[in-house]
């Protein structure tokens, strides 16, 4: 007659005495946020950035001398009388941590530090989304009418990206598009026998077209299989797109982001205010263009 007798130390029991290697908390929604790393950032005083532009249609008269004594032309550069002002927007949240938790369970990882890290990462994800989608200052809302291009047949082809390059031809920096649009463009290039080369940037490999990297961002919206592809020129010196932030904040952790301790309430809960101030400005219209109506669901049968 068989009996069920345990004759050796089992795995379940042994684990009670074993040390486990623990990871920091993993948050799946965190992305590389290449847009915020590729933008040029400009500090803003008092939360206001005034964009002074030359009045459209202004012509500066000049003359090429023919070694005679003709009168030189008189001219001046006229400015827009009511320049646009960008106000920094705020992304805020209050983090609450019970002091008992932080006192008892902060080994091997500090509970407050990890809670703040994950909160800051989430706020920065929202920042990148606002830089693209905000209805007041986001990239998609800031593209001038003459800088908008429609695809020829839906799927993003090399011809479509070439057309976009004609709109942003002065020192274009990078394309910005959803990962599914990168894949769709790759399929069209493969179909034509012109696989796009890659470039190493920010420690990662990116597809390129005409030497311009295709930077993926899951913050570029895809609606019913349709999306957009942006092309940017960046930097103040290039009259491009610039990010805006408030410098010298109390409790500043990174440019434009601060963490401030708000105190401990009667229930022993410690609160921290996490704030990020940012905006984005397109200095001249031809600093950004967009390819619209991009179909990401077009596939080809190579069999």
Secondary structure as UniProt FT lines:
FT   HELIX           11..14
FT   TURN            15..17
FT   TURN            28..29
FT   HELIX           34..38
FT   STRAND          40..43
FT   HELIX           45..47
FT   STRAND          48..51
FT   TURN            56..57
FT   STRAND          84..87
FT   STRAND          89..98
FT   HELIX           99..104
FT   HELIX           111..133
FT   TURN            135..137
FT   HELIX           139..142
FT   HELIX           145..147
FT   STRAND          148..150
FT   HELIX           158..167
FT   STRAND          174..177
FT   HELIX           179..192
FT   STRAND          198..201
FT   TURN            202..203
FT   STRAND          204..209
FT   TURN            210..211
FT   STRAND          212..216
FT   TURN            218..219
FT   TURN            224..225
FT   STRAND          226..232
FT   TURN            236..239
FT   STRAND          241..245
FT   TURN            250..251
FT   STRAND          252..254
FT   TURN            255..256
FT   STRAND          257..264
FT   TURN            266..267
FT   STRAND          269..282
FT   HELIX           285..287
FT   STRAND          288..295
//
